[in-house]
């Protein structure tokens, strides 16, 4: 069966510090991978998605970037965090663009 | 631009009651619609996926319907239990791209 992992579970970082969040998927090959952010009162917003290694599509211009160095690894990064980057970050995967999406446990990021 | 609305924002019911959660979307050109459950501080759990060609899907006490032409979906929960307490999110996938557009959710409380 497929499993999706995210770490860390929680993170408190000062403004201006770098960020690296990691997501890995087990039990599947060549999944589509997604990064979402859930901010209070704003619902879930798609940030990035990837259909293959090194292929990243950005949905929203922002202070963040994503990379996919391996087939089942998806990384969300920032060089300098802003207060507005605080939120709950969720990674998801699907077998293809038209299939059901499955979500990881999330990372709670607080920028202070 | 697709917009997804969920009504009500919050709902409190006594245990055993049957209930309906509503989801509406502005652009009927969707590929599928997915219902999720989110417990506080946790990731999303996929409940049901309805393809655009389908009218409904059932899983246990849950039944989701889709009326694409009117831009509506409902999630019916039979014989509600305290363990059903969570936020329920609907999301639509449009016919092009990988994006899921989410509603802001209905926060359900089932009182014992």
Interface residues (C-beta under 8 A of the other chain):
Chain A: X6 X32 X34 X41 X42 X43 X44 X46 X49 X51 X57 X59 X88 X90 X92 X94 X97 X98 X100 X101 X102 X103 X104 X105 X106 X108
Chain B: X31 X32 X34 X36 X41 X42 X43 X44 X45 X46 X49 X89 X91 X93 X97 X98 X99 X100 X102 X103 X104 X105
